Amino acid sequence: MRAAPVIIIGAGIGGLAAALRLSHAGFDVTVLEAHPAPGGKMRTVPSPAGPVDAGPTVLTMRPVFEQLFEDVGENLSDRLKLNPLTMFARHYWSDGTRLDLFSKREESASAIAETFGNGAAKDFSKFSDRAARLFNALDKPMMQSAAPTQLGLTLEVLRNPRSIGDMAPHKTLHRLLRGCFREPKLIQLFGRYATYVGGIPDRVPAILSLIWQAEAQGVWTVEGGMHQLAETLMKLAKARGARFQFDTPATRLVKQGGRITHVETADQRFAADFVLFNGDPRALHEGHLGPAATTAVPAEAVTPRSLSADVMAFSATYNGPQLAHHTVFFADREEDEFNPIAGGNRPDDATLYICAQDHPTTASTRQRFEIIRNAPAGLTETQEDRQRCQTQIFDRLRQFGLSFDPMPDRTALTTPMQFDTLFPASQGSLYGRSPQGLMAAFKRPTARTAVPGLYLCGGGAHPGAGVPMATLSGQHAAAAIMHDHSLTSPSPQMATHGGMSTA
Ligand SMILES: Cc1cc2nc3c(=O)[nH]c(=O)nc-3n(C[C@H](O)[C@H](O)[C@H](O)COP(=O)(O)OP(=O)(O)OC[C@H]3O[C@@H](n4cnc5c(N)ncnc54)[C@H](O)[C@@H]3O)c2cc1C
């Protein structure tokens, strides 16, 4: 019996999750990856202190990963050491205000009460309840659903009428937060969660307040860095027969008889019953893989674009205020950050997020850092722009009393234009289509495209960006391929490679 050949283009987390599921189910999986290593945006850059995470730094929504491992007969904890973060983040404002948020809600509430008073702590508790209700109401009909529909959402609202109030459908996140919090600094803090999916707080729907709940449920660091997650998924997929080819960009999709049948690289041609694209779906629309796939997704599924970022990844010792694993140094005025970004420009003052990957380590030890500053997608830039960006970041940190030794050089910086090169056709946008607008969630492409034989997974596809969401997209894509294969196959798929059967 012939195993159905599947070509997966891209070894980002979505592609890896799908490769694992499909190889476990007996498909003949080949992954073609343009970069020299798996992980995509979950990448590292070398430093004298070891590889520095230059993408995501923590894991949230742990059940998504537990489910993936369980479905292929594995146990997450046997394969990866995850350490819970008891303090989510330390936040500094330039007027000297400091606030820590913790994994235990009561601890966060007391920290808020101590810093901003009891009223602010009550606001926080009410907001957290609301975010939890929203998350629970939308998990099934939206995140876990392969193709969410307005009807599914309406049914959820009918079942649970309170959820419509929690969704606040005609408010932006920023407007909702203004109604929830009396303390402007908390509006700024919780508004920043919009940027986790590439949105601007006063442009994205209030529904995105649920992102706080994704974090409130727990945050884990991965021992050895986030990249270990990618390495582990690859290892498990390989053990089930999947093949990986690195430094191998797919250049063209070939259509025969109305269906994608082959994938071409510079010097190879692969036959495929199913092709799963894990790159930015805009690449298909823009013809980066040839004319056969330009109609795979409509323009509105890939525009407008989500945010990009300026990212510094380096190792150094530091001097200054105590850092946590995650430390946030806020811009003085939110509007000075987001108005320029909305207009397509780099802001002069922007919130800076620092991950001290080796925390807790004494400040005098050389350790690894990632600094992220939001920036618009689509920026073109000169060498001077890059230099100015780097100078601005470190000047701003110096205002908070923070300095590094040695100062990182230019190679530590990745800008929107460089992200566009790393992730073709993305325009540097790190989260696919922008989450702005009430209907954004329904406009994102789903696993099945308009071109038979071609499927999508990754942060640019439903249910959206972020490591857990892209992992879920891999699950949706694998399920779609298995389902479509079962419709066309005269005989069942080959026996699975060990372990328990796939759900
Ligand atoms: C700086 C930064 C910080 C982040 N922080 C967080 C965080 O804290 N938490 C969180 O959950 N998420 C975070 N994210 C987002 C998260 O990293 C992404 O949403 C997720 O990793 C995207 O996975 P993906 O499946 O879309 O694949 P991607 O990571 O986009 O990878 C796609 C892969 O496809 C390959 N590819 C594309 N086209 C081709 C082709 N033609 N041929 C061969 N290969 C191709 C690319 O080389 C790439 O390796 C962050 C991202 C960045 C950049």
The ligand as a MOL file (V3000), in Angstrom:
LIG
                    3D

  0  0  0     0  0            999 V3000
M  V30 BEGIN CTAB
M  V30 COUNTS 53 58 0 0 0
M  V30 BEGIN ATOM
M  V30 1 C 10.4550 38.5940 17.9420 0
M  V30 2 C 9.2480 37.6780 18.0660 0
M  V30 3 C 8.6900 37.4490 19.3120 0
M  V30 4 C 7.5930 36.6170 19.4440 0
M  V30 5 N 7.0990 36.3640 20.6910 0
M  V30 6 C 6.1330 35.4310 20.8470 0
M  V30 7 C 5.7630 34.9780 22.1500 0
M  V30 8 O 6.3260 35.4070 23.1780 0
M  V30 9 N 4.7890 34.0380 22.2480 0
M  V30 10 C 4.2100 33.5030 21.1480 0
M  V30 11 O 3.3580 32.6250 21.2860 0
M  V30 12 N 4.5490 33.8940 19.9030 0
M  V30 13 C 5.5040 34.8380 19.7210 0
M  V30 14 N 5.8950 35.1960 18.4690 0
M  V30 15 C 5.1480 34.6930 17.3060 0
M  V30 16 C 5.5130 33.2730 16.9650 0
M  V30 17 O 6.9040 33.1340 16.9200 0
M  V30 18 C 4.9440 32.9330 15.6120 0
M  V30 19 O 3.5530 33.2410 15.5490 0
M  V30 20 C 5.1060 31.4520 15.2630 0
M  V30 21 O 6.3720 30.9720 15.6240 0
M  V30 22 C 4.8790 31.3280 13.7740 0
M  V30 23 O 4.9740 29.9970 13.3820 0
M  V30 24 P 4.5760 29.5650 11.9170 0
M  V30 25 O 4.0780 28.1820 11.9750 0
M  V30 26 O 3.7200 30.6080 11.2950 0
M  V30 27 O 5.9370 29.5040 11.1190 0
M  V30 28 P 7.0790 30.5800 10.8840 0
M  V30 29 O 7.7970 30.7590 12.1500 0
M  V30 30 O 6.5570 31.7720 10.1950 0
M  V30 31 O 8.0190 29.7540 9.9240 0
M  V30 32 C 7.6880 29.5380 8.5780 0
M  V30 33 C 8.8170 28.7660 7.9480 0
M  V30 34 O 8.5130 28.5480 6.5750 0
M  V30 35 C 9.7050 28.6850 5.8360 0
M  V30 36 N 9.3720 29.0220 4.4610 0
M  V30 37 C 8.5990 30.0380 4.0100 0
M  V30 38 N 8.5350 30.0130 2.6750 0
M  V30 39 C 9.2690 28.9540 2.2630 0
M  V30 40 C 9.5760 28.3870 0.9960 0
M  V30 41 N 9.1150 28.9220 -0.1500 0
M  V30 42 N 10.3510 27.2690 0.9570 0
M  V30 43 C 10.8290 26.7010 2.0950 0
M  V30 44 N 10.5720 27.2070 3.3170 0
M  V30 45 C 9.7980 28.3140 3.4090 0
M  V30 46 C 10.4440 29.8160 6.5300 0
M  V30 47 O 11.8330 29.7780 6.2340 0
M  V30 48 C 10.1400 29.5230 7.9890 0
M  V30 49 O 11.1160 28.7110 8.5810 0
M  V30 50 C 7.0180 36.0130 18.2970 0
M  V30 51 C 7.5880 36.2290 17.0440 0
M  V30 52 C 8.7040 37.0320 16.9260 0
M  V30 53 C 9.3590 37.2230 15.5840 0
M  V30 END ATOM
M  V30 BEGIN BOND
M  V30 1 1 1 2
M  V30 2 1 2 3
M  V30 3 2 2 52
M  V30 4 2 3 4
M  V30 5 1 4 5
M  V30 6 1 4 50
M  V30 7 2 5 6
M  V30 8 1 6 7
M  V30 9 1 6 13
M  V30 10 2 7 8
M  V30 11 1 7 9
M  V30 12 1 9 10
M  V30 13 2 10 11
M  V30 14 1 10 12
M  V30 15 2 12 13
M  V30 16 1 13 14
M  V30 17 1 14 15
M  V30 18 1 14 50
M  V30 19 1 15 16
M  V30 20 1 16 17
M  V30 21 1 16 18
M  V30 22 1 18 19
M  V30 23 1 18 20
M  V30 24 1 20 21
M  V30 25 1 20 22
M  V30 26 1 22 23
M  V30 27 1 23 24
M  V30 28 2 24 25
M  V30 29 1 24 26
M  V30 30 1 24 27
M  V30 31 1 27 28
M  V30 32 2 28 29
M  V30 33 1 28 30
M  V30 34 1 28 31
M  V30 35 1 31 32
M  V30 36 1 32 33
M  V30 37 1 33 34
M  V30 38 1 33 48
M  V30 39 1 34 35
M  V30 40 1 35 36
M  V30 41 1 35 46
M  V30 42 1 36 37
M  V30 43 1 36 45
M  V30 44 2 37 38
M  V30 45 1 38 39
M  V30 46 1 39 40
M  V30 47 2 39 45
M  V30 48 1 40 41
M  V30 49 2 40 42
M  V30 50 1 42 43
M  V30 51 2 43 44
M  V30 52 1 44 45
M  V30 53 1 46 47
M  V30 54 1 46 48
M  V30 55 1 48 49
M  V30 56 2 50 51
M  V30 57 1 51 52
M  V30 58 1 52 53
M  V30 END BOND
M  V30 END CTAB
M  END
